[in-house]
Amino acid sequence: MNKKQKYILPLLLLFPLQTMAQKISSSNNMERDDEKSEKITVRGQRRADGSVAVMSTPDVTLGPLGSLKSEDAPFSIMSVPHDVIANQQARNVNDLMKYLPSVQLEARGSASMARPQSRGFEGDVTANSRIDGLNMTTTTPYPTEMFENLQVLNGLAGAMYGPQNPAGIFSYQLKRPTDRRTEHLSINYDSIGAVTEYADVSGRVGKNGWFGYRLNLLHDEGTAYVEHSQLKRNLVSGDFDIHLSSKTVIEIDASHYTYNERGTATNFSFDNSIQLPSAPNMGKAYLGQKYAGFNTETNTFLGKIKHQINKKWRFTAGGLYQDAKREMFNNNNRLLNSKGDYQQSISVAGQANVFQVGSNFAYVNGEVNTDFVKHELVLGTNGYMRGNYNPTHTETINLGTSNIHNPRPLPGHRPKGWGRYQSALIQQQALIAGDTIHFNQQWAIMGVFSWSWLSNDSWNIKGKKTAHNSHDAAFSPTTSLIYHPLEGHTAYFTWARSLQAGDIAPATGVINPNQIMAPYRSEEYEVGYKVKFNRLWLNVAAFRMTRPYAFINPTTHIFAVAGQQRNYGVEFQVAGQIWDSLSILGGVTWLDAQLGKTGNIATSHKQIVGVPPVQANLLIDYQLPVAKDHILYGMAFNINLHYTDRRAANNYNTTFAKGYFTTDVGMRYAFNVFNTPLAARFNVNNVTNKHYWMSVYPSSINGGTANNSAYAGLPRTYQFSLAVDF
């Protein structure tokens, strides 16, 4: 235990003891007062944060469309709510993706910085992910502790959110100030030595609570999931509400997060001649050398204003600035054969290590009644700009060879890298207009349309511009036919087209190096049915999606756009409570994801690398149905079952990553001490210590003959926490 922990831990322990003592003193005073008064107020005991195990999110947020009831939205949407985050003790936002059956991760160097993808389409670094509706970068880790929930919209959303890959929208909702003053403190112990101290303080002050605040403080340090590794996280975040009037509120949010890691394994690259070997045991030391790893720092600032013009019209606007730095000195592992021998090196790579993002939105929403129909109108804009910065000097050190099933320590040291130059600037802005026409309680038509302006520029290390591409007023439509046959039932058909930025030609091996392709257009057809039954939500959707892609012509050696990726699929999702003591969150996705004509017969009409034909997840939470005065009241158990089918591991489909099944279990005990809620939680992830390839992906999603990479799943890990709420 370091010095900081020695001071923080006693303070966190003393604070609840002091508060409990105050409650005892207050209780004694109340008893004396009760002797003088005949009026007695009886209050029920509060439950510990997250102990109710709410698995559903009744409302969803859809950018310019605002908030809708989940069952009314004509899209396939699934959420991971706050109680799941708390009870499963998730630490990184990417930990939440396994609960979503249509989502996979591309773990490029680390699972904490993995790139999410939905329905077999890779997400963009910025366009497909948002914090409170504002574009963010996914090249850096994020802590779950600052977010209330995660919402994923599967499918095309360019009409609502501007140009993007057809990977849907990953929306992270920040925690907001609470009306009641709350102080949540917890101490967590993970695996073999990482200790976390966390505080979440919220409330309102001033006349009528005009100023709301919420502060999240986090320190996490120790050994990660394997010996000779190190993990360190620190978070300071603040979320504030300023109510200028009953109709106008300003929201201000800021956060500073650092995440450092040493000695953990990274991905293994391999060429198309190698059969992917069985996955290693990530619990073995020296898959990553103890001097290798990364440091990251993410500073995020955002502000929004919300104004209710009248009962039917409202205005919202916001902006975000983000500065994300990552100092990478990871091990690079290249498989030499199908037995698992690999060459290991360590390097400061030349790819971007600083990302600066500025994003914005402004929407006006309202209702207009004309004759027998009601119009829900929206007019607005959203967009972002992102600058990429690369180091000017890098270093690579060869360390030696090892085997993934018998890794060994290799002598070496951290390489050096310095300098910075701007390598890219991406800018896009969309103008959005939409109308949802309600003919009656059963029938409605939704139309949302956007016109986008895009500009991409790139530079080399000498500052010379190497490529430029722009496109004006690019059109992206989405239309939906909505039918409500019964209350709580929704049938819908949605058609959408969406724009996305074009690929960039490789720097070598082509006669048009670094050329930026014209923007791509994706298309989707989706039909779905939703049911809300008491506190249970069910959704089934079938879809067909296509996107263009580029490849290197083997004859002309020109990198150009041709063919398409075509994905068919069916999704089933369920979330909510079956009865008071039993809650579930889960689903299954069947997916046929194929590359079209690539110009190479060996890669045409093959499975997309890393996309499973079947993926399913089911989280079950069961609370013992006992009386409130029973000693076991508040005791609960949960189990999470996850299955991923086998996946193609190269573009030729000559080798595959085996399918896998994992089981996580947990228990919690929520209880009260002197009317103060506490909760003890214990979780075991990957109970059977299954060894599996969690992520498999090509270095390029286009139909060439690129290398591939695989990242193994974590071993069995343990988590224990004790939390108190005041």
KOLMI-151948 format. One record per residue (C-alpha): residue number from 1; x, y, z; residue in one letter. Coordinates in steps of 0.001 Angstrom, whole numbers, plus 500000, padded with zeros to 6 digits. Layout:
KOLMI-151948
 num   east  north     up residuo
 NUM      X      Y      Z       A
...
END
This chain:
KOLMI-151948
 num   east  north     up residuo
   1 500000 500000 500000       M
   2 501467 503388 499002       N
   3 501432 506560 501066       K
   4 498439 508061 499269       K
   5 496335 504989 500006       Q
   6 497443 505034 503645       K
   7 495926 508493 504025       Y
   8 492848 508107 501798       I
   9 491600 504798 503159       L
  10 491348 505937 506827       P
  11 489589 509139 505740       L
  12 487015 507164 503755       L
  13 486453 504892 506748       L
  14 486239 507721 509269       L
  15 483694 509659 507229       F
  16 480963 507002 507466       P
  17 481705 506465 511164       L
  18 481369 510170 511834       Q
  19 478092 510345 509894       T
  20 476729 507298 511716       M
  21 477618 508915 515028       A
  22 475733 512031 513955       Q
  23 472731 509880 513050       K
  24 472860 508164 516472       I
  25 472975 511556 518189       S
  26 470144 512815 515964       S
  27 468128 509666 516704       S
  28 468555 510198 520463       N
  29 467419 513813 520137       N
  30 464382 512703 518128       M
  31 463459 510227 520853       E
  32 463565 512994 523471       R
  33 461514 515261 521204       D
  34 458969 512479 520619       D
  35 458324 512346 524347       E
  36 457123 515958 524150       K
  37 455097 515565 520939       S
  38 452262 513315 519883       E
  39 453138 513655 516171       K
  40 455503 510946 514918       I
  41 456859 510771 511353       T
  42 457771 507308 510091       V
  43 460141 507070 507123       R
  44 461059 503976 505149       G
  45 464655 502925 504925       Q
  46 466560 503943 501810       R
  47 468118 501241 499662       R
  48 471803 501221 498798       A
  49 472753 502654 495403       D
  50 472182 500073 492664       G
  51 470685 497447 494959       S
  52 467251 497515 493284       V
  53 468889 496085 490100       A
  54 466988 498115 487509       V
  55 467865 496523 484161       M
  56 465812 498671 481798       S
  57 465883 502251 480561       T
  58 462297 503426 479879       P
  59 463409 506464 477856       D
  60 466029 506786 475134       V
  61 467754 509914 473832       T
  62 468046 510285 470059       L
  63 470064 513421 469425       G
  64 467926 516010 467612       P
  65 464742 514013 468279       L
  66 465212 514385 472030       G
  67 463847 511901 474552       S
  68 461422 509165 473468       L
  69 459847 506208 475179       K
  70 461953 503172 474355       S
  71 459033 501287 472850       E
  72 458122 504217 470568       D
  73 461515 504636 468860       A
  74 461624 503023 465362       P
  75 465177 501790 465885       F
  76 466925 498903 467605       S
  77 468283 500379 470845       I
  78 469775 498657 473871       M
  79 471077 500220 477085       S
  80 473271 499286 480014       V
  81 471741 501168 482981       P
  82 473387 502445 486145       H
  83 472450 499495 488355       D
  84 474185 497050 486014       V
  85 477347 499172 486114       I
  86 477231 499229 489922       A
  87 476385 495570 490561       N
  88 478765 494124 487955       Q
  89 481514 496447 489249       Q
  90 482535 497597 485768       A
  91 485594 499831 485708       R
  92 486024 500755 482041       N
  93 483249 501650 479604       V
  94 484396 498842 477301       N
  95 483526 496387 480098       D
  96 479884 497209 479335       L
  97 479991 496076 475701       M
  98 479724 492360 476517       K
  99 476133 492868 477696       Y
 100 475134 494007 474181       L
 101 474769 491056 471769       P
 102 475218 493108 468584       S
 103 478474 494755 469712       V
 104 482086 493629 469351       Q
 105 485375 495295 470273       L
 106 488563 495800 468299       E
 107 491171 495766 471068       A
 108 493945 497669 469318       R
 109 496723 497273 471883       G
 110 494503 497252 474973       S
 111 490918 496339 475854       A
 112 490648 499663 477682       S
 113 491122 501550 474390       M
 114 489226 499163 472118       A
 115 487176 500489 469217       R
 116 483515 499392 469410       P
 117 481560 498102 466440       Q
 118 477909 497204 465961       S
 119 476295 494688 463576       R
 120 479703 493834 462124       G
 121 480620 497375 461048       F
 122 483613 499090 462616       E
 123 482941 502389 464364       G
 124 484774 505590 463522       D
 125 487197 507098 466027       V
 126 484884 510084 466629       T
 127 481720 510055 464519       A
 128 480006 507049 466152       N
 129 480508 507888 469849       S
 130 479108 510711 471987       R
 131 479082 512087 475492       I
 132 475719 513686 476257       D
 133 475068 514040 472528       G
 134 478470 515539 471663       L
 135 481154 513795 469608       N
 136 484121 512360 471531       M
 137 487231 510338 470712       T
 138 487414 506595 471376       T
 139 491218 506411 471302       T
 140 491483 506801 475076       T
 141 490074 504975 478140       P
 142 486987 506218 480000       Y
 143 485911 505302 483548       P
 144 482401 504028 484190       T
 145 482311 506023 487422       E
 146 481486 509289 485630       M
 147 478601 507905 483548       F
 148 474985 507113 484386       E
 149 474408 504672 481538       N
 150 475393 503539 478051       L
 151 472938 503534 475162       Q
 152 473672 501910 471790       V
 153 471584 502570 468689       L
 154 472245 499771 466182       N
 155 472093 500696 462521       G
 156 472451 503828 460409       L
 157 472003 507181 462091       A
 158 473621 509663 459706       G
 159 470386 511596 459190       A
 160 470313 512423 462906       M
 161 474010 512611 463761       Y
 162 475834 513532 460555       G
 163 478339 511500 458489       P
 164 479531 508316 460182       Q
 165 480305 504645 459711       N
 166 477238 502323 459663       P
 167 478081 501160 463197       A
 168 475283 503000 464979       G
 169 475719 505376 467902       I
 170 477437 504697 471237       F
 171 476006 507279 473673       S
 172 477434 507796 477146       Y
 173 475207 509761 479535       Q
 174 476977 511718 482265       L
 175 475769 511643 485843       K
 176 473732 514725 486764       R
 177 473149 516498 490079       P
 178 470470 514918 492274       T
 179 467637 516784 493979       D
 180 468409 515048 497272       R
 181 471822 515541 498844       R
 182 473774 512280 498569       T
 183 477266 511108 499413       E
 184 478344 507754 498026       H
 185 481682 506316 499153       L
 186 483183 502978 498231       S
 187 486351 500954 498619       I
 188 487068 498284 496006       N
 189 489641 495531 495749       Y
 190 490278 493913 492366       D
 191 492037 490653 491500       S
 192 495496 490469 493040       I
 193 496141 493935 494326       G
 194 494375 496958 492791       A
 195 492637 499105 495438       V
 196 490089 501754 494442       T
 197 488793 504618 496585       E
 198 485790 506369 495090       Y
 199 483494 509213 496144       A
 200 480330 510504 494417       D
 201 478861 513612 496062       V
 202 475745 515377 494789       S
 203 473077 517875 495771       G
 204 471603 521336 495297       R
 205 472072 524650 497069       V
 206 470521 528097 496885       G
 207 466920 529241 496764       K
 208 464779 526520 495192       N
 209 467987 524556 494525       G
 210 469053 526809 491669       W
 211 472619 525444 491706       F
 212 473185 521691 491407       G
 213 476509 519929 491763       Y
 214 477914 516426 491367       R
 215 481536 515523 492044       L
 216 483241 512214 491285       N
 217 486670 511483 492751       L
 218 488561 508270 492050       L
 219 491953 506782 492848       H
 220 492799 503249 491745       D
 221 496299 501794 492044       E
 222 497962 498425 492371       G
 223 498605 495188 490516       T
 224 496316 494436 487573       A
 225 495104 490943 486676       Y
 226 498591 489399 486347       V
 227 501787 489429 488412       E
 228 504485 492013 487610       H
 229 501868 494391 486212       S
 230 500789 497847 487368       Q
 231 497552 499775 487067       L
 232 496829 503346 488084       K
 233 493669 505401 487504       R
 234 492743 508867 488730       N
 235 489539 510783 488037       L
 236 488289 514216 489009       V
 237 484984 515196 487413       S
 238 482353 517831 488103       G
 239 478834 518218 486721       D
 240 476895 521388 487490       F
 241 473377 522694 486793       D
 242 472615 526412 486927       I
 243 468893 527142 486809       H
 244 468517 530681 485498       L
 245 464745 530283 485680       S
 246 462131 527558 485775       S
 247 462474 527305 481985       K
 248 466224 527713 481455       T
 249 469116 525640 482754       V
 250 472819 525674 481942       I
 251 474779 522422 482330       E
 252 478556 522537 482747       I
 253 480738 519434 482918       D
 254 484484 518931 483216       A
 255 486665 515915 483850       S
 256 490329 514973 484137       H
 257 491175 511282 483841       Y
 258 494524 509519 483765       T
 259 495027 505816 483124       Y
 260 498438 504122 483238       N
 261 499185 500451 482700       E
 262 502348 498311 482716       R
 263 503159 494656 482227       G
 264 499911 493493 480599       T
 265 499587 491656 477299       A
 266 498777 493363 474016       T
 267 497536 491931 470726       N
 268 499340 489349 468564       F
 269 499667 490037 464835       S
 270 499923 487291 462233       F
 271 499945 486948 458471       D
 272 497634 484884 456319       N
 273 499955 481865 456206       S
 274 499520 481178 459930       I
 275 496755 479189 461581       Q
 276 495691 481141 464667       L
 277 496812 479063 467675       P
 278 494702 478528 470793       S
 279 494490 481562 473026       A
 280 497019 482029 475828       P
 281 496313 482237 479549       N
 282 496347 485984 480155       M
 283 496998 485281 483809       G
 284 500587 484241 482992       K
 285 503222 486886 483525       A
 286 505522 488206 480790       Y
 287 503089 488118 477885       L
 288 503712 491813 478362       G
 289 507048 492926 479804       Q
 290 506882 494867 483057       K
 291 508529 497956 481527       Y
 292 506074 498088 478591       A
 293 502685 499784 478647       G
 294 501076 503167 478158       F
 295 500084 506411 479873       N
 296 496926 508291 478925       T
 297 495421 511618 479953       E
 298 491997 512831 478889       T
 299 490621 516290 479632       N
 300 487006 516916 478666       T
 301 484971 520097 478957       F
 302 481389 520550 477797       L
 303 478482 522891 478312       G
 304 474822 522927 477316       K
 305 471874 525262 477583       I
 306 468284 524037 477654       K
 307 465388 526440 477316       H
 308 461673 525582 477353       Q
 309 460183 528247 475097       I
 310 456610 527232 475906       N
 311 454649 524040 476483       K
 312 455273 522815 472956       K
 313 458623 524281 471930       W
 314 462143 523935 473358       R
 315 465708 524854 472432       F
 316 468946 523021 473306       T
 317 472542 523747 472350       A
 318 475913 522478 473484       G
 319 479612 522255 472818       G
 320 482517 520006 473821       L
 321 486284 520324 473801       Y
 322 488466 517309 474435       Q
 323 492222 516851 474609       D
 324 493273 513190 474723       A
 325 496935 512191 474997       K
 326 498286 508659 474897       R
 327 501906 507799 475444       E
 328 502289 504315 473973       M
 329 505323 502098 474566       F
 330 503610 498752 474188       N
 331 505073 495428 473261       N
 332 504584 494401 469640       N
 333 504019 490674 469204       N
 334 504292 488975 465800       R
 335 503383 485302 465591       L
 336 506052 483294 463771       L
 337 504138 480042 463329       N
 338 500928 478242 464230       S
 339 502464 476804 467435       K
 340 502393 480185 469165       G
 341 506054 481230 468894       D
 342 506317 484975 468504       Y
 343 508822 487776 468016       Q
 344 508486 490533 470597       Q
 345 509630 494120 470377       S
 346 508822 497376 472120       I
 347 508358 500678 470383       S
 348 507095 504206 470467       V
 349 505069 503982 467290       A
 350 504556 506705 464742       G
 351 500748 506746 464813       Q
 352 498770 509613 466318       A
 353 499218 510048 470062       N
 354 497275 513285 470608       V
 355 493664 513849 469602       F
 356 491892 517176 469967       Q
 357 488145 517214 469412       V
 358 485688 520074 469290       G
 359 482007 519209 468752       S
 360 478687 521040 468831       N
 361 474929 520794 468422       F
 362 471899 523088 468410       A
 363 468279 521915 468082       Y
 364 464832 523456 468105       V
 365 461987 521011 468790       N
 366 458260 521632 468796       G
 367 454742 520423 468090       E
 368 452237 521733 465548       V
 369 448669 520484 465056       N
 370 447191 520700 461563       T
 371 443672 519393 461018       D
 372 443624 515792 462268       F
 373 447416 515231 462429       V
 374 450113 516212 464902       K
 375 453627 517172 463752       H
 376 456705 516744 465974       E
 377 459270 518994 464284       L
 378 463019 519402 464666       V
 379 465476 521758 463022       L
 380 469105 521788 464022       G
 381 472764 521227 463376       T
 382 475602 519140 464768       N
 383 479210 518479 463867       G
 384 482803 518232 465006       Y
 385 486413 518782 464101       M
 386 489295 516534 465137       R
 387 493011 517127 464891       G
 388 495473 514223 464962       N
 389 499057 514750 466099       Y
 390 501927 512277 465659       N
 391 505422 512088 467179       P
 392 508317 513203 464999       T
 393 510820 510774 466509       H
 394 510187 507141 467385       T
 395 512220 504144 468493       E
 396 511805 500370 468219       T
 397 513779 497814 470246       I
 398 513781 494111 469376       N
 399 513553 492012 472523       L
 400 513608 488378 471399       G
 401 511300 485405 470942       T
 402 508903 483589 473219       S
 403 505802 481383 473109       N
 404 502259 482466 473987       I
 405 501757 479385 476193       H
 406 505115 479681 477936       N
 407 506087 483373 477983       P
 408 509374 484465 479511       R
 409 510889 487719 480713       P
 410 512950 489493 478073       L
 411 515510 492152 479020       P
 412 514897 495614 477666       G
 413 513865 499139 478501       H
 414 511326 501758 477588       R
 415 512030 503326 474175       P
 416 512112 507044 473557       K
 417 509835 509175 471436       G
 418 509402 512923 471156       W
 419 508245 515800 468995       G
 420 504848 516450 467456       R
 421 503362 517381 464120       Y
 422 499775 517631 462912       Q
 423 499012 514702 460629       S
 424 495280 515147 459983       A
 425 492306 517463 460372       L
 426 488759 516148 459973       I
 427 485836 518577 459902       Q
 428 482148 517975 459350       Q
 429 478905 519831 460030       Q
 430 475332 518727 459317       A
 431 472077 520640 458924       L
 432 469133 518534 460154       I
 433 465389 518737 459619       A
 434 462763 516243 460700       G
 435 459044 515673 461137       D
 436 457148 512880 462878       T
 437 453561 512918 461658       I
 438 450996 511278 463961       H
 439 447805 510502 462075       F
 440 446152 508911 465110       N
 441 447132 506810 468123       Q
 442 448076 503883 465888       Q
 443 449845 505297 462828       W
 444 452801 507645 462380       A
 445 455486 508455 459815       I
 446 458925 509767 460745       M
 447 461266 511529 458347       G
 448 464678 512926 459331       V
 449 467036 514430 456747       F
 450 470505 515935 456937       S
 451 472807 517838 454591       W
 452 476469 517555 455534       S
 453 479683 519395 454748       W
 454 482889 517348 455092       L
 455 486553 518207 454799       S
 456 489597 515950 455351       N
 457 493228 517048 455199       D
 458 496468 515218 455922       S
 459 500124 516278 456269       W
 460 503460 514501 456376       N
 461 506148 514887 459003       I
 462 507674 517822 457078       K
 463 504422 519761 457214       G
 464 503555 519265 453561       K
 465 499884 518646 452806       K
 466 499610 515224 451232       T
 467 495855 514917 450667       A
 468 492634 516907 450699       H
 469 489025 515922 450138       N
 470 485787 517824 450683       S
 471 482119 517351 449973       H
 472 479285 519875 450252       D
 473 475607 519338 451130       A
 474 475828 515538 451141       A
 475 472318 514187 451729       F
 476 471435 511481 454316       S
 477 467755 510477 454828       P
 478 465957 508260 457335       T
 479 462256 507413 457070       T
 480 460120 505194 459283       S
 481 456587 503847 459203       L
 482 455299 503279 462757       I
 483 452250 501287 463839       Y
 484 450929 500779 467391       H
 485 448463 497855 467245       P
 486 448057 497847 471039       L
 487 449164 500002 473915       E
 488 452819 499235 474599       G
 489 453257 497547 471194       H
 490 455141 499058 468246       T
 491 455778 497697 464762       A
 492 458059 499702 462506       Y
 493 459850 499735 459169       F
 494 462897 501987 458738       T
 495 464923 502818 455633       W
 496 468072 504891 455864       A
 497 471027 506066 453849       R
 498 474077 507581 455475       S
 499 477312 509239 454446       L
 500 480742 508488 455899       Q
 501 484245 509765 455258       A
 502 486188 507822 452632       G
 503 489253 505676 453312       D
 504 492831 506844 452811       I
 505 495076 504910 450429       A
 506 498110 503179 451974       P
 507 501401 505055 452036       A
 508 503212 502261 450188       T
 509 502433 499549 447641       G
 510 500085 501674 445507       V
 511 500524 504252 442769       I
 512 498163 506690 444539       N
 513 499597 506798 448110       P
 514 497678 508712 450816       N
 515 494841 509568 448443       Q
 516 491567 510201 450303       I
 517 488569 508433 448792       M
 518 485334 510303 448168       A
 519 482730 509861 450949       P
 520 480927 506504 451085       Y
 521 477192 505920 451222       R
 522 475707 503150 453363       S
 523 472146 501849 453198       E
 524 469864 500000 455611       E
 525 466472 498304 455630       Y
 526 465128 497365 459053       E
 527 461832 495954 460318       V
 528 461123 495503 464014       G
 529 458573 494871 466715       Y
 530 458677 496149 470311       K
 531 456610 495220 473336       V
 532 456434 496820 476764       K
 533 454823 494436 479224       F
 534 454630 495897 482754       N
 535 458315 496407 483627       R
 536 459688 494245 480827       L
 537 460800 495452 477376       W
 538 461229 493110 474410       L
 539 462494 493973 470944       N
 540 463102 491979 467767       V
 541 464558 493472 464593       A
 542 465669 492145 461203       A
 543 467948 494182 458960       F
 544 469977 494344 455771       R
 545 472895 496798 455626       M
 546 475483 497587 452959       T
 547 478513 499835 452664       R
 548 481093 500457 449902       P
 549 484720 499602 450541       Y
 550 488042 500140 448843       A
 551 490843 497744 447909       F
 552 494137 497583 446022       I
 553 493565 496374 442480       N
 554 496055 493494 442049       P
 555 496629 494390 438387       T
 556 496766 498193 438364       T
 557 497965 498638 441982       H
 558 495477 501481 442367       I
 559 493643 501867 445678       F
 560 490025 502562 444708       A
 561 486403 502075 445796       V
 562 484556 498999 444483       A
 563 482146 496325 445681       G
 564 480420 496378 449057       Q
 565 480138 494808 452462       Q
 566 476714 493238 452982       R
 567 475345 492259 456391       N
 568 472037 490474 457079       Y
 569 470917 489914 460638       G
 570 468243 489398 463281       V
 571 468386 490778 466825       E
 572 466366 489868 469892       F
 573 466674 491923 473079       Q
 574 465029 491797 476490       V
 575 465424 494052 479525       A
 576 463555 494657 482781       G
 577 461899 492802 485614       Q
 578 460069 489499 485234       I
 579 458862 489875 488802       W
 580 459954 491954 491789       D
 581 462906 489757 492716       S
 582 464050 488696 489223       L
 583 465576 491048 486625       S
 584 467168 490266 483267       I
 585 469156 491996 480538       L
 586 470167 490130 477421       G
 587 469651 489121 473857       G
 588 470977 487231 470870       V
 589 472115 488370 467426       T
 590 472313 486227 464293       W
 591 474509 487863 461657       L
 592 475627 487006 458132       D
 593 478418 489504 457398       A
 594 480215 489148 454061       Q
 595 482574 491042 451824       L
 596 481395 491516 448247       G
 597 483561 491573 445127       K
 598 487023 492642 446245       T
 599 488846 492140 442974       G
 600 490564 489136 444506       N
 601 488842 485760 444133       I
 602 490475 484541 447332       A
 603 488746 487221 449440       T
 604 485435 487668 447617       S
 605 482240 486548 449368       H
 606 484026 485682 452599       K
 607 483048 486255 456207       Q
 608 484068 489576 457707       I
 609 487050 489125 460025       V
 610 486137 489110 463715       G
 611 482349 489114 463293       V
 612 480583 486110 464896       P
 613 477564 484577 463117       P
 614 475930 484224 466554       V
 615 476508 486184 469730       Q
 616 474381 486087 472874       A
 617 474464 487420 476415       N
 618 472118 486993 479373       L
 619 472475 488741 482730       L
 620 470143 487516 485496       I
 621 469791 489163 488898       D
 622 467837 487463 491685       Y
 623 467010 489058 495052       Q
 624 465924 486795 497881       L
 625 462147 487326 498379       P
 626 462167 487673 502153       V
 627 460473 490101 504516       A
 628 462115 493460 505153       K
 629 462842 492562 508770       D
 630 464568 489309 507775       H
 631 468333 489121 508226       I
 632 468749 488134 504549       L
 633 466688 491020 503177       Y
 634 468911 492743 500612       G
 635 470793 489584 499648       M
 636 471020 489062 495869       A
 637 472830 486890 493353       F
 638 473617 487447 489692       N
 639 474993 485418 486824       I
 640 476078 486530 483369       N
 641 476269 484039 480521       L
 642 478093 485073 477343       H
 643 478537 483188 474082       Y
 644 480471 484243 470977       T
 645 480532 481988 467918       D
 646 483689 481243 465950       R
 647 484975 484128 463820       R
 648 487017 484384 460654       A
 649 490586 485364 461540       A
 650 491749 486467 458092       N
 651 490230 487788 454886       N
 652 490759 484446 453145       Y
 653 488741 482595 455816       N
 654 491492 479974 456039       T
 655 491800 480252 459816       T
 656 489253 480960 462535       F
 657 489152 482016 466174       A
 658 487235 479424 468169       K
 659 483900 480284 469729       G
 660 483791 480656 473500       Y
 661 481393 480625 476429       F
 662 482112 482504 479663       T
 663 480307 482755 482974       T
 664 480451 485577 485529       D
 665 478832 485307 488957       V
 666 478248 487792 491734       G
 667 476489 488434 494987       M
 668 475656 491491 497041       R
 669 474230 492241 500433       Y
 670 472488 495578 500874       A
 671 471788 496476 504496       F
 672 471308 499469 506785       N
 673 473275 500519 509833       V
 674 471596 503280 511839       F
 675 469429 504052 508779       N
 676 472538 504402 506609       T
 677 472476 502194 503467       P
 678 475508 500018 502805       L
 679 476210 497396 500151       A
 680 478870 494698 499989       A
 681 479511 493164 496575       R
 682 481634 490248 495398       F
 683 482047 489268 491739       N
 684 484013 486614 489886       V
 685 484454 487149 486157       N
 686 485287 484239 483842       N
 687 484637 481691 486585       V
 688 486015 478753 484590       T
 689 489173 480703 483618       N
 690 488382 480174 479949       K
 691 491231 481007 477540       H
 692 489813 482632 474417       Y
 693 490436 485227 471747       W
 694 488245 488134 472774       M
 695 488961 490299 469729       S
 696 490078 489403 466194       V
 697 490429 492026 463478       Y
 698 492361 492890 460294       P
 699 494760 495801 460122       S
 700 492472 497124 457371       S
 701 488756 496447 456918       I
 702 489144 496702 453147       N
 703 489497 493587 451006       G
 704 493245 493318 450691       G
 705 495798 490871 452057       T
 706 496707 492751 455217       A
 707 497973 491261 458454       N
 708 495545 490385 461210       N
 709 495565 490756 464977       S
 710 494089 488878 467916       A
 711 493674 489927 471543       Y
 712 493021 487350 474274       A
 713 490302 487665 476904       G
 714 491098 488302 480538       L
 715 491601 485387 482948       P
 716 489508 484729 486024       R
 717 489329 487934 488067       T
 718 487833 488818 491440       Y
 719 486245 492026 492678       Q
 720 485096 493036 496148       F
 721 483631 496355 497226       S
 722 481998 497979 500231       L
 723 479881 501071 499593       A
 724 477987 503443 501866       V
 725 475353 506055 500942       D
 726 474486 509082 503049       F
END
